[in-house]
Amino acid sequence: MKNFRESILSLITETSANLPSDVRAAIAKAIGQEDPLSQAGLCMSTISVNIDMAVDNISPICQDTGMPTFFIHTPRGVDQLQMKQDIEAAVADASITGKLRPNAVDAFSGKNSGNNLGLHFPVIHFDPWDKEHIEVKLILKGGGCENKNIQYSLPAEIPALGSANRDLDGVRKCILHAVYQAQGQGCSPGFIGVGIGGDRTSGFDLAKHQLLRQVDDRNTDTELDALEQEILQKANTLEIGPMGFGGKTTLLGCKIGKSHRVPASFYVSVAYNCWAYRRLGVLIDPETGSINHWQYREADEIKRMAQGEGMPLTGKEVRLKAPVTEEEIRRLKVGDVVLIDGAMHTGRDAFHHYVMHHDLPAHLDTEGGILFHCGPVVLKNSDGTYRVTAAGPTTSSREEPYQADVIKKLGLRAIIGKGGMGPKTLAGLQEHGAVYLNAIGGAAQYYARCIEKVTGVDFLEEMGVPEAMWHLQVNSFPAIVTMDSHGNSLHSKVDEESFRQLGTFAAV
């Protein structure tokens, strides 16, 4: 199959940059349900613009291209070992050209392989079938939504919902809680795949396989079909909304499968997927390796998604330029839209851990600075400089143990991320005069165009591209104040209100 490697590279490129038809339709419907002037409406408008930009630029919709996961059906006689080698070569090719962010790191050292290849990375599932062609499906599922996957072992006590037994009602409670706990950290509005039964491993495998179904299909099991519709309806009354800002659309799809289990175990496994639901498939000729047909692509799909300008300027935005003063920060309040000009630094998990145990290099001055929770896709230019091709926020909650201390130590005035942070950070913002700014999760192309240049980088060799401290020059970089320096948090408010609504679903 001389063309197989190139076919896989095409599949990776398209999956990373171009959402499938059914996902586009679901997002378009969600856009129409939100008030365009609300925070949820601004979020959905930004998402729609970002979708178009990714296609135009042939670049990742979201900078976090996750752990590439392939689901492959093969007929008799196909050389699966050669296919695996070709897939790995295509993954490495896609990493070099920026279609995939290098995400494969050693489990303990965190050392990045640089090419998305490592132990059990990427994930490749082979299954035989009796058809003559090869089918390859690919899911790129980012770490933010992967971290919101959850598994329940019944019977159990479910927060707000009470006792969940080994029955359909118990399963219902688990799924509703799974949607609640994702909040904005999983880049809502999202999709969920659910696996009922199996063991701990096969349960999650079944849940992820549900994400291969069409968004608008109907379950052939009438009992599960009714549950899917019920979950979709009730989840959208939680008013978690896009990015956890509140709003009418929290969940865009729910797919449920079941498998036999042993008597001692009853697992409900939920795979959460963000709005950037990147999955495509191809049918391949086993003789040539060429693509014969694309799956999840419809002739009448919505080609252009943008229904607004993203975050349109109203004249009420607040301009921030580092170094930012405490006085400027204290004037901000939850709900304000800010536009950032000037210097910005990225810093994620490895960076925060480093700062807790070491001082930064002497040449770095972060006093009054702005820290962006971001692992960008960065390519090197021929002259040795760098350019950012995708740069959206990562989930901030992972930095909760460190953030207040890092703010104090580095003299920071603003943290940018997604999904909000907890009480320790909120207290730190209040004490030290800083704010948390929520950028739109997944909008990697929208934010990349705000980055005028890369002015430098630290810890690249030690931490790898996603975790390095990149120094950026930005222009009109938009974000929303969701945690201010006066102890107010939009995230806490939405969490409390959605938890209260969740409790109304306790009864059968």
TIDO-651702 format. One record per residue (C-alpha): residue number from 1; x, y, z; residue in three letters. Coordinates in pm, whole numbers, plus 50000, padded with zeros to 5 digits. Layout:
N
  num      x      y      z  residu
  NUM      X      Y      Z     Ala
...
***
This chain:
508
  num      x      y      z  residu
    1  50000  50000  50000     Met
    2  50243  50265  49876     Lys
    3  49997  50553  49938     Asn
    4  49887  50451  50289     Phe
    5  50127  50678  50480     Arg
    6  50021  50980  50275     Glu
    7  49654  50890  50324     Ser
    8  49702  50882  50701     Ile
    9  49881  51217  50690     Leu
   10  49582  51361  50502     Ser
   11  49347  51215  50763     Leu
   12  49547  51370  51048     Ile
   13  49565  51710  50876     Thr
   14  49191  51720  50803     Glu
   15  49092  51594  51147     Thr
   16  49305  51857  51319     Ser
   17  49178  52149  51111     Ala
   18  48829  52070  50985     Asn
   19  48532  51967  51200     Leu
   20  48295  51699  51064     Pro
   21  47954  51784  50920     Ser
   22  47744  51657  51213     Asp
   23  47949  51853  51466     Val
   24  47920  52169  51257     Arg
   25  47542  52133  51250     Ala
   26  47523  52084  51628     Ala
   27  47740  52391  51695     Ile
   28  47538  52603  51450     Ala
   29  47221  52511  51639     Lys
   30  47385  52604  51970     Ala
   31  47492  52944  51835     Ile
   32  47130  53023  51750     Gly
   33  47016  52945  52104     Gln
   34  47240  53194  52284     Glu
   35  47190  53569  52321     Asp
   36  47461  53710  52090     Pro
   37  47538  53990  52339     Leu
   38  47576  53759  52639     Ser
   39  47905  53608  52752     Gln
   40  47782  53274  52616     Ala
   41  47696  53440  52285     Gly
   42  48039  53603  52258     Leu
   43  48192  53265  52331     Cys
   44  47996  53088  52057     Met
   45  48069  53366  51809     Ser
   46  48442  53331  51880     Thr
   47  48419  52954  51836     Ile
   48  48249  52994  51499     Ser
   49  48513  53236  51372     Val
   50  48787  53003  51495     Asn
   51  48638  52706  51305     Ile
   52  48657  52898  50978     Asp
   53  49008  53024  51048     Met
   54  49135  52670  51112     Ala
   55  49008  52556  50772     Val
   56  49150  52861  50596     Asp
   57  49490  52823  50763     Asn
   58  49494  52440  50750     Ile
   59  49602  52457  51115     Ser
   60  49480  52299  51440     Pro
   61  49138  52415  51556     Ile
   62  49266  52372  51910     Cys
   63  49635  52374  51999     Gln
   64  49591  52060  52210     Asp
   65  49574  51780  51956     Thr
   66  49573  51525  52238     Gly
   67  49683  51165  52205     Met
   68  49602  51061  51846     Pro
   69  49373  50758  51867     Thr
   70  49309  50540  51562     Phe
   71  49027  50286  51525     Phe
   72  49100  50055  51231     Ile
   73  48907  49774  51061     His
   74  49103  49554  50824     Thr
   75  49014  49267  50587     Pro
   76  49208  48940  50573     Arg
   77  49566  48947  50454     Gly
   78  49649  49307  50541     Val
   79  49992  49370  50694     Asp
   80  49899  49540  51021     Gln
   81  50263  49573  51129     Leu
   82  50345  49776  50818     Gln
   83  50030  49983  50869     Met
   84  50140  50062  51225     Lys
   85  50482  50172  51104     Gln
   86  50326  50392  50835     Asp
   87  50086  50547  51087     Ile
   88  50372  50629  51323     Glu
   89  50568  50783  51034     Ala
   90  50265  50993  50935     Ala
   91  50219  51108  51296     Val
   92  50583  51217  51307     Ala
   93  50540  51401  50974     Asp
   94  50232  51583  51107     Ala
   95  50422  51685  51419     Ser
   96  50705  51841  51217     Ile
   97  50462  52050  51009     Thr
   98  50254  52168  51305     Gly
   99  49938  51972  51225     Lys
  100  49988  51798  51561     Leu
  101  50139  51953  51872     Arg
  102  50420  51737  52014     Pro
  103  50242  51586  52315     Asn
  104  50421  51260  52393     Ala
  105  50613  51297  52721     Val
  106  50782  51037  52941     Asp
  107  50551  50935  53225     Ala
  108  50802  51030  53499     Phe
  109  51059  51270  53360     Ser
  110  50814  51462  53141     Gly
  111  51072  51464  52862     Lys
  112  50900  51534  52531     Asn
  113  50984  51302  52241     Ser
  114  50916  51590  52001     Gly
  115  50735  51378  51742     Asn
  116  50428  51233  51919     Asn
  117  50588  50890  51931     Leu
  118  50652  50700  52253     Gly
  119  50546  50401  52458     Leu
  120  50186  50319  52352     His
  121  50171  50661  52181     Phe
  122  49983  50706  51950     Pro
  123  49699  50468  52033     Val
  124  49609  50226  51753     Ile
  125  49316  49982  51777     His
  126  49301  49708  51510     Phe
  127  48988  49499  51452     Asp
  128  48921  49248  51173     Pro
  129  48608  49254  50961     Trp
  130  48465  49076  50656     Asp
  131  48460  49376  50420     Lys
  132  48710  49427  50140     Glu
  133  48829  49778  50223     His
  134  49019  49926  50518     Ile
  135  48845  50169  50750     Glu
  136  49049  50415  50958     Val
  137  48884  50650  51206     Lys
  138  49079  50909  51405     Leu
  139  48990  51102  51720     Ile
  140  49202  51392  51844     Leu
  141  49080  51448  52200     Lys
  142  49259  51716  52399     Gly
  143  49385  51675  52754     Gly
  144  49138  51926  52899     Gly
  145  48833  51722  52807     Cys
  146  49017  51393  52864     Glu
  147  49073  51501  53225     Asn
  148  48696  51535  53268     Lys
  149  48636  51170  53181     Asn
  150  48492  50998  53485     Ile
  151  48398  50647  53596     Gln
  152  48143  50544  53858     Tyr
  153  48112  50212  54040     Ser
  154  47754  50138  54144     Leu
  155  47600  50141  54396     Pro
  156  47725  50486  54499     Ala
  157  47623  50815  54653     Glu
  158  47623  51084  54385     Ile
  159  47662  51448  54498     Pro
  160  47330  51637  54479     Ala
  161  47152  51330  54339     Leu
  162  47175  51083  54627     Gly
  163  47179  50707  54604     Ser
  164  47253  50555  54265     Ala
  165  47170  50186  54241     Asn
  166  47248  49927  53979     Arg
  167  46962  50023  53753     Asp
  168  46870  50267  53480     Leu
  169  46801  50546  53728     Asp
  170  47142  50496  53886     Gly
  171  47303  50524  53544     Val
  172  47102  50840  53475     Arg
  173  47234  51003  53792     Lys
  174  47591  50916  53705     Cys
  175  47567  51067  53357     Ile
  176  47403  51389  53479     Leu
  177  47672  51430  53742     His
  178  47939  51366  53478     Ala
  179  47807  51662  53276     Val
  180  47790  51881  53587     Tyr
  181  48146  51808  53699     Gln
  182  48292  51899  53360     Ala
  183  48173  52262  53395     Gln
  184  48375  52493  53167     Gly
  185  48694  52296  53226     Gln
  186  48603  52056  52946     Gly
  187  48535  52343  52700     Cys
  188  48158  52319  52695     Ser
  189  47933  52288  52511     Pro
  190  48050  51930  52475     Gly
  191  47960  51575  52378     Phe
  192  47967  51260  52589     Ile
  193  48008  50892  52515     Gly
  194  47892  50652  52786     Val
  195  47978  50288  52845     Gly
  196  47759  50085  53082     Ile
  197  47908  49760  53210     Gly
  198  48233  49587  53118     Gly
  199  48535  49626  53345     Asp
  200  48730  49941  53423     Arg
  201  48928  49922  53101     Thr
  202  48663  49799  52858     Ser
  203  48408  50041  53007     Gly
  204  48611  50343  52902     Phe
  205  48689  50180  52568     Asp
  206  48316  50136  52507     Leu
  207  48253  50497  52610     Ala
  208  48511  50628  52361     Lys
  209  48367  50409  52087     His
  210  48034  50589  52137     Gln
  211  48210  50907  52024     Leu
  212  48245  50747  51681     Leu
  213  47867  50760  51635     Arg
  214  47697  51038  51439     Gln
  215  47570  51324  51657     Val
  216  47221  51300  51506     Asp
  217  47183  50920  51501     Asp
  218  46936  50733  51723     Arg
  219  47020  50439  51946     Asn
  220  46879  50107  51825     Thr
  221  46819  50010  52189     Asp
  222  46491  50187  52274     Thr
  223  46571  50207  52646     Glu
  224  46910  50366  52583     Leu
  225  46764  50591  52313     Asp
  226  46515  50733  52563     Ala
  227  46795  50786  52816     Leu
  228  47011  50967  52561     Glu
  229  46728  51209  52485     Gln
  230  46652  51262  52853     Glu
  231  47015  51337  52939     Ile
  232  47045  51584  52653     Leu
  233  46731  51768  52762     Gln
  234  46812  51783  53133     Lys
  235  47179  51868  53089     Ala
  236  47082  52180  52900     Asn
  237  46875  52306  53193     Thr
  238  47184  52309  53418     Leu
  239  47277  52644  53255     Glu
  240  47649  52576  53274     Ile
  241  47660  52699  52917     Gly
  242  47949  52765  52678     Pro
  243  48287  52771  52859     Met
  244  48098  52751  53189     Gly
  245  47986  53114  53152     Phe
  246  47618  53022  53195     Gly
  247  47380  52981  52904     Gly
  248  47130  52756  52733     Lys
  249  47366  52504  52572     Thr
  250  47581  52278  52787     Thr
  251  47564  51946  52602     Leu
  252  47549  51891  52226     Leu
  253  47532  51512  52212     Gly
  254  47493  51204  52431     Cys
  255  47565  50850  52307     Lys
  256  47532  50542  52529     Ile
  257  47637  50181  52481     Gly
  258  47626  49880  52709     Lys
  259  47817  49555  52748     Ser
  260  47797  49250  52969     His
  261  47972  49264  53307     Arg
  262  48063  49030  53591     Val
  263  47814  49014  53881     Pro
  264  48048  49189  54126     Ala
  265  48100  49503  53916     Ser
  266  47874  49769  53768     Phe
  267  48066  50053  53602     Tyr
  268  47936  50363  53430     Val
  269  48219  50516  53226     Ser
  270  48184  50859  53068     Val
  271  48414  51001  52799     Ala
  272  48371  51378  52772     Tyr
  273  48460  51559  52450     Asn
  274  48483  51935  52406     Cys
  275  48309  52138  52135     Trp
  276  48622  52090  51919     Ala
  277  48504  51735  51846     Tyr
  278  48777  51627  51605     Arg
  279  48699  51291  51452     Arg
  280  48700  51186  51089     Leu
  281  48727  50859  50904     Gly
  282  48836  50725  50566     Val
  283  48784  50411  50361     Leu
  284  49110  50296  50202     Ile
  285  49190  50068  49910     Asp
  286  49393  49774  50053     Pro
  287  49588  49742  49728     Glu
  288  49707  50102  49682     Thr
  289  49652  50257  50024     Gly
  290  49463  50547  49864     Ser
  291  49154  50708  50015     Ile
  292  48831  50605  49841     Asn
  293  48583  50781  50067     His
  294  48569  51029  50358     Trp
  295  48338  50959  50652     Gln
  296  48150  51218  50862     Tyr
  297  48146  51446  50558     Arg
  298  47814  51547  50402     Glu
  299  47769  51729  50073     Ala
  300  47527  51976  50231     Asp
  301  47740  52052  50540     Glu
  302  47766  52406  50674     Ile
  303  48085  52524  50508     Lys
  304  48124  52862  50682     Arg
  305  48041  52879  51051     Met
  306  48105  53242  51148     Ala
  307  47793  53427  51257     Gln
  308  47970  53722  51417     Gly
  309  48308  53882  51476     Glu
  310  48411  53677  51776     Gly
  311  48435  53935  52053     Met
  312  48319  54253  51875     Pro
  313  48450  54581  52011     Leu
  314  48188  54789  52192     Thr
  315  48407  55065  52328     Gly
  316  48360  54938  52684     Lys
  317  48663  54707  52676     Glu
  318  48949  54774  52914     Val
  319  49299  54792  52766     Arg
  320  49578  54626  52960     Leu
  321  49946  54649  52878     Lys
  322  50219  54491  53085     Ala
  323  50356  54589  53323     Pro
  324  50009  54629  53474     Val
  325  49961  54822  53796     Thr
  326  49763  54708  54097     Glu
  327  49543  55014  54061     Glu
  328  49442  54907  53708     Glu
  329  49360  54557  53830     Ile
  330  49156  54670  54130     Arg
  331  48926  54862  53893     Arg
  332  48831  54545  53705     Leu
  333  48528  54337  53799     Lys
  334  48376  54006  53689     Val
  335  48220  54037  53344     Gly
  336  48458  54301  53210     Asp
  337  48610  54233  52868     Val
  338  48977  54319  52845     Val
  339  49205  54364  52545     Leu
  340  49570  54296  52610     Ile
  341  49858  54460  52426     Asp
  342  50229  54408  52474     Gly
  343  50418  54141  52662     Ala
  344  50271  53806  52769     Met
  345  50434  53486  52895     His
  346  50311  53127  52876     Thr
  347  50337  52892  53171     Gly
  348  50180  52551  53234     Arg
  349  50227  52251  53462     Asp
  350  50604  52203  53438     Ala
  351  50661  52578  53465     Phe
  352  50456  52612  53784     His
  353  50632  52317  53943     His
  354  50969  52471  53849     Tyr
  355  50884  52813  53992     Val
  356  50780  52659  54323     Met
  357  51133  52524  54367     His
  358  51358  52765  54174     His
  359  51399  53131  54088     Asp
  360  51354  53239  53730     Leu
  361  51664  53332  53525     Pro
  362  51794  53681  53605     Ala
  363  51705  53818  53260     His
  364  51333  53760  53318     Leu
  365  51130  54043  53473     Asp
  366  50769  53935  53542     Thr
  367  50671  54212  53784     Glu
  368  50327  54337  53677     Gly
  369  50322  54067  53412     Gly
  370  50059  53852  53245     Ile
  371  50084  53471  53249     Leu
  372  49898  53265  52988     Phe
  373  49812  52902  53068     His
  374  49888  52784  52716     Cys
  375  50082  52515  52535     Gly
  376  50105  52661  52184     Pro
  377  50190  52500  51854     Val
  378  50518  52668  51754     Val
  379  50722  52631  51436     Leu
  380  51079  52747  51380     Lys
  381  51149  52988  51095     Asn
  382  51445  52957  50861     Ser
  383  51619  53250  51036     Asp
  384  51602  53078  51374     Gly
  385  51307  53276  51509     Thr
  386  50975  53116  51603     Tyr
  387  50613  53166  51506     Arg
  388  50296  53054  51686     Val
  389  50044  52876  51463     Thr
  390  49789  52780  51731     Ala
  391  49750  52912  52085     Ala
  392  49443  52867  52302     Gly
  393  49413  52838  52681     Pro
  394  49463  52516  52874     Thr
  395  49258  52413  53177     Thr
  396  49371  52625  53472     Ser
  397  49249  52407  53759     Ser
  398  49565  52194  53738     Arg
  399  49763  52492  53866     Glu
  400  49539  52555  54168     Glu
  401  49790  52415  54421     Pro
  402  50057  52661  54301     Tyr
  403  49894  52966  54147     Gln
  404  49861  53198  54447     Ala
  405  50224  53138  54544     Asp
  406  50343  53189  54186     Val
  407  50148  53516  54161     Ile
  408  50319  53641  54476     Lys
  409  50667  53521  54385     Lys
  410  50664  53656  54029     Leu
  411  50462  53973  54094     Gly
  412  50198  53878  53836     Leu
  413  49885  54087  53780     Arg
  414  49683  53867  53544     Ala
  415  49642  53497  53478     Ile
  416  49480  53383  53152     Ile
  417  49332  53035  53115     Gly
  418  49005  52849  53087     Lys
  419  48761  52691  53330     Gly
  420  48847  52907  53630     Gly
  421  49036  52830  53947     Met
  422  48955  52751  54310     Gly
  423  48939  52923  54649     Pro
  424  49315  52934  54712     Lys
  425  49374  53123  54389     Thr
  426  49072  53349  54449     Leu
  427  49216  53446  54788     Ala
  428  49555  53504  54626     Gly
  429  49404  53733  54363     Leu
  430  49240  53936  54636     Gln
  431  49552  53954  54853     Glu
  432  49802  54037  54581     His
  433  49588  54247  54346     Gly
  434  49551  54021  54043     Ala
  435  49272  53887  53819     Val
  436  49187  53569  53634     Tyr
  437  49094  53617  53270     Leu
  438  48903  53344  53085     Asn
  439  48998  53303  52721     Ala
  440  48779  53089  52492     Ile
  441  48891  52728  52510     Gly
  442  48976  52569  52177     Gly
  443  48994  52901  51990     Ala
  444  49357  52843  51895     Ala
  445  49349  53018  51558     Gln
  446  49153  53315  51691     Tyr
  447  49418  53381  51954     Tyr
  448  49715  53296  51734     Ala
  449  49632  53589  51511     Arg
  450  49660  53818  51817     Cys
  451  50023  53712  51865     Ile
  452  50243  53947  51666     Glu
  453  50570  53772  51740     Lys
  454  50763  53542  51968     Val
  455  51021  53752  52152     Thr
  456  51196  53463  52325     Gly
  457  51168  53127  52498     Val
  458  51301  52967  52816     Asp
  459  51315  52601  52925     Phe
  460  51250  52473  52573     Leu
  461  51509  52198  52590     Glu
  462  51408  52087  52940     Glu
  463  51030  52108  52910     Met
  464  50945  52076  52539     Gly
  465  50727  52298  52321     Val
  466  50395  52284  52513     Pro
  467  50549  52337  52858     Glu
  468  50822  52589  52772     Ala
  469  50794  52952  52881     Met
  470  50726  53140  52559     Trp
  471  50753  53519  52557     His
  472  50500  53679  52326     Leu
  473  50411  54019  52188     Gln
  474  50033  54042  52152     Val
  475  49784  54292  52015     Asn
  476  49417  54322  52114     Ser
  477  49414  53981  52281     Phe
  478  49056  53947  52418     Pro
  479  48948  53773  52740     Ala
  480  48678  53804  53005     Ile
  481  48733  53875  53374     Val
  482  48578  53578  53555     Thr
  483  48764  53609  53889     Met
  484  48846  53957  54017     Asp
  485  49059  54101  54297     Ser
  486  48757  54157  54521     His
  487  48674  53792  54589     Gly
  488  48415  53746  54311     Asn
  489  48413  53438  54085     Ser
  490  48178  53369  53796     Leu
  491  48291  53004  53808     His
  492  48183  52960  54170     Ser
  493  47848  53120  54096     Lys
  494  47775  52897  53794     Val
  495  47893  52590  53987     Asp
  496  47661  52665  54278     Glu
  497  47360  52733  54058     Glu
  498  47414  52426  53837     Ser
  499  47464  52208  54147     Phe
  500  47134  52331  54284     Arg
  501  46961  52252  53954     Gln
  502  47129  51910  53947     Leu
  503  46964  51832  54279     Gly
  504  46618  51876  54127     Thr
  505  46684  51563  53917     Phe
  506  46727  51339  54222     Ala
  507  46381  51184  54199     Ala
  508  46312  50908  53947     Val
***
